[in-house]
Structures are given as structure tokens and as C-alpha cells.
Amino acid sequence: MPLVTLPGQDWVEAVGPVPGLEIEVWDLDGPPSRPEEVQVVVPPYIGAGPRLGALEQLPNLELVQLLTAGYDGVPEHLPPGAQLANAAGVHDASTAELALTLTLSALRGIPEFVAAQQDRHWLPYQGFWPALADKRVLVVGYGSIGRAIAARLLPFEVTVTAVASRARGGDELVPSVHGVDELLELLPRHDVVILILPLGPQTAGLVDDAFLTAMPDGALLVNVARGGIVDTDALVRHLQTGRIRAAVDVTDPEPLPADHPLWSAPGILISPHVGGASTAFTPRATRLLQEQLGAYAAGRPLRNLVRA
């Protein structure tokens, strides 16, 4: 009977028994009890990165099912022949909510209001704060989370433009999807840029000096993707001019050191990589594991394969 490892007893109890599979707990800390028998591994949601090398010691590993949408840093630890699946769909609601939260908070002055509240200071009238309504929003990365963000943006009376790795037809949310090669042409025409694309060789450092320079005065950059997509030094330089603002859930490096200049850059709002960490995560992840493990046991096609 194939052996499956889940990262904690709480996951074993949530998923329940799966006919045809044996399930035990392994969080990648130290070797599993029977490394030769492990065929499916579900790594921990948080903190798995430094422990992924343990996967290389599993000679019969067939599938790694992640609880994250991102999978950077994982394929290089897989033994030959092992498949990799991500958790596409699990984090759509949580991450889309945070993208909207960061966007609205940065535009409507929430960081300034919180700072003033801590000082018990009633801010004097400073004129109109920017509204999300009527803004032109560029969603860079139009997978399942990008679509979830677009769906939540549209009721705020905005114009949404979608960008993916290559141009294609639109859907019920956007009339068309632009290719990433069109970015420098699109950026000057948008007030808010939301990043939600995977980190890889083609996207690392995508948001560089040229990208930031192409953003119009007063524009807002929102990053709910991966920190490495943005050239942090370039972002700090542009923030220090006061020309643009940024709201980021991810940074490079991460965690952000206490003495890093990004902390004190003007116009920055930082959350500590909590895009998927909401109460919406566990029920959706549980359903994915039940469906995926059931399909594996029955020999049916698997979902969300990023390495087959």
C-alpha cells in the first residue's frame, strides 16, 4: 500500500482516511520512518524551504503535493521521475483579499492614520485622498489568483488590464490578456500595478529601474507575489523620490532585516508575507488534499501538476 506523509497530525485528522493509501506524519525534520516506502509527500506550509533536501533521500518518491501556490526552490530537490503539484486555487480568496486590502489601505492613507492614532493625534484636513474608484489597474500575472483579484477589483468601478507571460484572448473579466513584453508600453497608462506572477528565471528582477521609471507619477505598486520579482534597491530609490508608493506582502530579502532601508522609505506599506494565511486556507487545502490523494490512489489524473 503506498505510503503518504502529511506534515502534522492535524492534517491527518482533517484529511481523514483515503482508501488504498497509508498515511503517517512527517514534517521533513529528520528522516521519515520508512524512507524506501514513501511515495507521496506533502511538505509543511510554513518553513519547509530549509528542509526540502530531505526529499532527495526518498528513492521511490512519486509525488510532492505543495500547500503553496509558489513552487520556486522545490524542483531542484526532487529525485528523478517525481511529480510536483502546487496548491493552485487554495490561496485565491486569501491572497486576493490581501491585494485589495493593501491597495485600499495605501491609497486611502491607512498607514498615516494608524501612526497618528498611536500618537493620539487627530490629523488636520489634508485634501482628498486617492480613491480606488476610477483607477486604471494593471494585474501582472493572470493565473487563478490574478483572476480572483480582478473579480474583486471590478465592483470598485475600476478599469482592469491583465498581463500574462504571453498575449491571449480575454474572459468574462477582461476583454484580452496582454503579454509581458508589452509591460513598458502599458505601465505609463495605469495608476495601480498589482504583481501576482510566479518567481522564476524569467520573472526574477522583472520590476527593475526601467519598470519603475515607466510607472506614472503618483502610481502605486502592490506586490503579493514573491519578493525576488522586484529589484529592492531600485524600489527604495524610487520611493525616496516620493514619485510612487508601494504596498508589499513580500520582500527581498525576507524576512526583511531591521536595518533595511525599505522599512523607512516614504510611501511604503509592508505586511509580513501573510497573503495565504487566513481562515480560508485550511478548508480549501483540506479539500485539495482529499481530492488529490483520492485521485492518486485510484490512478486518476492529478491536478495542478507543475512538473510531470
N, C-alpha and C positions, 0 to 999 in steps of 0.2 A: 504494500500500500504506500503511495507516495507520501513523503513527509513534508509538511509545510510549517514554516516558522512565522509566528506573529510577534511583534515587538513587546507585548506585555499581556498579562493575564486579563486585563480589562478588554483587550481586543479579542482574545479567545472567547470570552463570555459574550461580547457584543455580536460577534460573527456567528457563534454557535457551531454545532457540528455540521460538517459538509460530507455527505455520503461519498465514500471512496477515497477520502483523504484522512491522514493522521496529522493532527495539529499540536504543536508544542510551542513554548515561549522561548524566544532568543532575540536579544536586543543588539546583537553584533559585538557585545562586550565579552571578549574571550571566545573560545571555540564553542560550537554547538555540541550537544551531547553525542550526536551521531553524524559527523560531517559527511561521510560517504553516502548517507541516505537522504540528505536534504535535496529536494528538487525545486521547491518554491520558497522564496524569502520575501517577506515584507519588512523593510527596514523601518526604524523609528522615524516619526515625522520630524522631530527636532533633534539635532545633534548627531545625525548619522554620518556626516562627512568624514570625520577623522577615523571612523571605524569601518569604512567601506572596504578596506583592504582585506578584511576577513572573508569577503565573498570569493577571493581568489583561491581560497583553500577548500572550495566545495567542488569536487571533481564531477559530480553528476547534477549540478545546478542547471535547471531548465528555464526558470522564470524568476525575475525580480520585479515585484509589483511595488511601485513607489506610492507614498501617500502625498507626494508633492506634484505640482504641475511641472515645475522645472526639473530637469534631469542632468544639468551640467555637472561634470565631475564624476558621474557614475559609470558610463560605458567603459572607461579605461580599467575598471576593476572587475569586469565580468570575465569569467572564463570563456573560452571559445564555445560557440553554439548556444549560449544562454540568451534568452529573450529579455527585453526590458519594456515595461509598460509604465506610463505615468498615470497621474490621477486627474486627467483632463475631465472637467465638469464638476469635480468635487469643490473647487475653490472659486467657482464663478461668482456665486452670490456674495461671498465674504469679500473677495478682492474688489469686485465692482462697487460694493458699498463703500469700501475704504477709499477707492479712487474718487468717488463723488464727495465723500467727507472731506478729503484733503483739498479737493478743488474748491468746494464751497467755503471751507474754513479759511484758505489762503486769500480768496477773493474778498470775503466779507469781513476780514480783519480780526478773526477769532484769536490768533496768537497775540495781537496787540491788546485785545480785551482781557485775555487771561492774565497777561503781565500786569495790566492796570488793576485788575481785581486783587492780585496778590499784594499790590502796594496800597490797596484801599483808595484808589484814585479814580474819580469819575472823569473820563476823557472828555475834553471840550469838543464841540461840534467841529468836524474836520472836512465837511463837504460830503459828497456822495461816495459811498464805497462801490467798487465794481460789482455788478450783478452777473450771475451766470446767464441769465436770460439775454438773448440776442447775441451771445458769443458764438464765434466760429471755433469749433473744437476738432482737433486732429487726433485721432486714435491710431497710434503707431503699433501695429500688431493686432491682427483681426482674426484671432482664433476664437475659441469658445468664451474666454474671459473678455476679449475685446468686444465681442458681440453683446455680452451681458452689460458691459459698460455703456455701449451705445444705446441699448434699450433703456437704460436708466437715465441717460442724458436727455433723450428726446422730449420727455414730458416737461423739461425745464425750458423749452422754447429756444433751443439752440440749433445751429447747423452743424451736422456731424460729417466729417470726411474720414474715411477709413484707408489705412495703408497696410499692406502685407508684403511678403517677400517678392511677389510678382503681381501684376495687374490681373484682374479678373472681373467677371460680372458681379453685380450687386445682389442684394437680398431684400427682404421686407423692411430693413432698417436704413440701408444706404443704396443709392442708385448704382454705384460702381465702387470697386475697390482699386485703389492706386498701387503701383509698385513702389518699392523702397527707393528705386532710382529716381523717383520724382520728388523726393523729400525737399531738396533745396529750392525747388520751384514752389512747393506747397507751403512751406513754413512761413514766408512773409505774409500770407493771407489768413493766418489763424491766430487767435487770441490765447488759446489754451492747447497745449500739446501733452497728451497722456501716453506714456510708454507702457506697453504690456506685451513685449515680444521676448522670446527666449534668448538666453545668452549662449552664444556660440562664436566660432571664428569669424563669421560674417557680421555679427552684431556687436562684438566687443569694441568699446570705444566709439560706437556709432555717433553718439552725441558728443561731438568734438567742438573745437572752436568755430569751425565753419557752420556747423549746425546751429549753435547758439547765436552766432552773428546773424544768421538768416531769420531768427525769430524777431518779430516786430517789437518796438518799444512798448513796455507795459505787459508783455506776454507772460504767461505762467507755464512752467514746466512741471509736470506731475509724473513721478516715476514709481510705479507699483510692479515693476518687472524684476530686474537684477541690477545691482549697483555697478557692475562692470560694463554695462551698456553706456554709462556716462563717464566721460573724462572728468574726474572730480576736480582736478586743478583748474581746468578750463571753466567749469561751472563756478568755482569760487571767484575766479577773476571777473566773470560776467556779473555775478551777484554784487560784487563790490562796487560796480559802476552804478548800481541802482536801476539799471535799464530793464531788467527782467526779475521775476520772482520764481521760486521753486518750492514744491512740496514733495517730499520723498519718503517712501517707506523702506527704501533700500539704499545702501551706500557702498562705496569702495574706497577704503577698506571697511569691513564690517566684522564685529562691532566697530563703530566709529570711535577712535581714541579721544580721550577727554581733551587733549590739547590740539585737536584738529581744527583748522581754521573754518571748516564748513559750519561748525556749531555757531559761530558768532557772525557769520556772513549776513548782511542785511537781506531781508526778504525771504528767509528760508524757514520752512516748517518741516520738522523731522519726526517721523514715527519709527519705532524700533522693529521693523520687519514683522508686522502683525497682519499683513493682508489676508492671510488664510485662517488666522487664529480667532475664530468666532464660534458661537454655539451652532452655527450652520455646518461646521466641519464634520463632527463625529457622525451624525446620521447619514450624511452623504457618503462619507468614506466607508462606513459600515455596509451600506447598500452596494457600493462598488466592489468591495472585497467579497461579499456573498455572491454577487453575480460572476465575478471573475474566477473565483475559486470553483464555483459550480461549473462554469464553462470548461475550466482546465480539467476537472475530474471527469467530465463527460466527453472530452475531446472536441468540444465545440470551438469555433474561432474566438480568439481573445480580443478584448477592446484595448484601445489606446496604445498599441504597440509602437514604440519609437525605435526599437531595434529588434528586427525579426530574425 
